[in-house]
Amino acid sequence: MCGIAGIWGTSDRDLVERAMDGLHHRGPDGAGMHVQPNGVLGHRRLAIMDPDGGAQPLYSETRAVAIVANGEIYNFPKLRGALTGRHTFTTTSDNEAILHLFEERGVDTPAALKGMFAFAICDDDHLFLARDPIGIKPLYYGRGVDSAGTPITAFASEMKPLADWVDELTEFPAGTYFDSRAGFVPYYRVPTAPPVDRTVEDHVALVRRGLEDAVASHMMSDVPVGAFLSGGLDSSVIAAIARKHVDELHTFSVGLAGSRDIEAARRVAAHIGSIHHEYLMTPAEVVEKLPEIIHALESFDQDLVRSAIPTYFCSRLAAAHVKVILTGEGADELFAGYAYHKSTSDPATLHRELCRSVSTLHNINLQRVDRLTMLHSIEGRVPFLDTGFIALALTVP
């Protein structure tokens, strides 16, 4: 997990340095920059994979192509195996596989990746940007001018670093890439095929296996991985599966004194044998931290702010112990977990609503998880939103 920023149309590195300063919390482990006559790419690094050798920008063998990337590529081992022999890898970073894959597949690269990502690739006269299918990782863009008045395109992982010098700041669409020669092109849509008629036992077996595979892939890391544990079903299932893959799993919960969720999380932690940490918030502390939460969240939406409060405190708690955290986001959207779903009696209508809600997570729950975890320099991962698992879950009637 990192932060990226860049401009296209000028080599004014001061603009990108300003943007990178505003992304320091996303990447306190290092910074790098690529400068060429018509563009600048900047990177702030949170070292998760190859902590010693994975600094960015990364370059092709001839240094003709450069990449800055934010996120994790969970099929990186498979991609690297297929590319080794035709390319020279200088790191064990998963993002180097994106670069070499792009050299071979060009605009088809994003569709071949399994993971969460936002990245920028450039060569002498070409800029390519892409965002992951669901929009787990953020990206924003807009138009502006450099110090000489030259029109430019700018982009960054958050809005704040661009807000004072970019006009018409816009969220980069999820499941889309931008090619400076062809414009914006969607490459992914949430599957809308109707549910599949299977036995209950078959559905249960497939969902169990699919989720276990998704969690296993999301455990990929060269640094410690933990899990948020609210005491609810979604986070409890993720934590229980994750516990099978590590000798020690740290879990984290927050709440007010006397909270039933805190007690439920304790029971789950004891059951799965995790090293459990909890923090009791006070109403006064919540009020005190609201300005910081809203600033990090980049939204005044009251529902989003309310749900961001526990994420803020839980991320702060987790940051003292781990650099990667698993969360349960996406389960309610995939399996009709919200109260309003119960009022929908028509199965086809409900299915359409689930598909719609998954496709809009990028600027709701995923924005909350990204901003509040990255505020504390930890990486949030969402196994329920693995694209393979999404396709499977939406086949359940």
Secondary structure by P-SEA (a helix, b strand, c coil): ccccccccccccaaaaaaaaaaacccccccccccccccbbbbbbbcccccccccccccccccccbbbbbcccccaaaaaaaaaccccccccccaaaaaaaaaaccccccccccccccccccccccbbbbbbcccccbbbbbbbbcccccccccccccccccccccccccccccccbbbbccccccccccccccccccccaaaaaaaaaaaaaaaaaaacccccbbbbbbcccaaaaaaaaaaaacccbbbbbbbbccccaaaaaaaaaaaaaccbbbbbbbcaaaaaaaaaaaaaaaccccaaaaaaaaaaaaaaaaacccccbbbbbccccccccccccccccccaaaaaaaaaaaaaaccccaaaaaaaaaaaacbbbbbccccaaaaaaaaacc
